[in-house]
Amino acid sequence: MSDPFVGRAQKLQRTLLAMEDNAAEDDLFALGYMIPQIGLVLEMADYDASTVEAEDFDATYWQWLESTFREDSMSEDDRLRIAQLWEHARAESDAS
């Protein structure tokens, strides 16, 4: 039985890595911040693989990011750019 939560995380991670390969220099910080958070979310998430849906990863990841923003005192500009890149990565992952 496959785990849709992990599958979605892996797909998004591949998308973010591809985005990083082609990123403008201004986006490297945001992408570099986002990519390793995926592994942390997977380590810390508590869910039932038999009932979870792929989209649950998206919500869990974004909640995680919002909490790390506060912990890291992330600037509003950085938060906004991360949110934009996250939406782009989600759309790219959904399209492929």
Secondary structure, 3 states (H helix, E strand, C coil): CCCHHHHHHHHHHHHHHHHHHCCCHHHHHHHHHHHHHHHHHHHHCCCCCCCCCHHHHHHHHHHHHHHHHHHCCCCHHHHHHHHHHHHHHHHHHHHC
